[in-house]
Amino acid sequence: MTSQSPTILVFDSGLGGLTVFREIVPLRPDARFVYAADDAGFPYGRLSESELSDRVVSVMGSLIDAHRPDLVVIACNTASTLVLTRLRERFSVPFVGTVPAIKPACAASQTRLVSVLGTEATVTREYTRKLIADFGQGCDVTLVGSRRLAVLAEALLRGEMVDDADIFDEIAPCFVERDGLRTDTVVMACTHYPLLDAQFARVAPWPVTLVDPAPAIARRVVDLLGPSKPGAAPEAGRMVFTSAQPPSSELAQALHKFQLLC
Ligand code: DGL
């Protein structure tokens, strides 16, 4: 990749990909960033595989035409575990995906009890099951599909009240006790969930390591595009919503903190 100031498109169903975006910006402050939220299709966790696959290919076609990115980050596990191969076949731009960080989580677990918390769709994917078979390293892996956490994460980002009890209900099945041992590692297999890490830590029945793949994804972007030009300062990126609805003032303010302008 030779472009001096590449355009990087970061894509998610909604606002979860911001947790990946915020790790990439400091490593490539010279890049032009476009963050695209397919809010018209949110939440992806509730779409069937064929609906989601067709939707992502079609939305991506329009985004690539409009923004001509040098690299696309699919900052969404629900999409990446299903449609990455199809995207790579269809478009020539390089794609970096986000898939459950099962390998590092299982390598780090002391108790060998690991949970994978994702959307209901991500935890039932063949792709996720294969990651466990290939990289589970003998750990006892519990798959936990959450129906509501991505929506709760977006509500919190918009400044709405989110009840700790609602979060607890969603994450409780991650906490397993077996033969005197407890789960010590939880893979955040949805990019929305790091937006809730303070809440997770507060309601967790015992402390666990929460594994967020975002720093590794940012490093992968640099592997592909090369390092930043020295001395570059980040400029605000562009925020795009597929619904074309203007964001509320609370959301625009939150996006401003991520250095994104609508
Ligand atoms: N942020 C997404 C993920 O990483 C998807 C959330 C959703 O749209 O259901 O899986």
Residues whose N, C-alpha, C, O or C-beta is under 5 A from the ligand:
A	BS01	DGL	S13 G16 F42 P43 Y44 G45 A75 C76 N77 T78 T119 A150 A189 C190 T191 H192
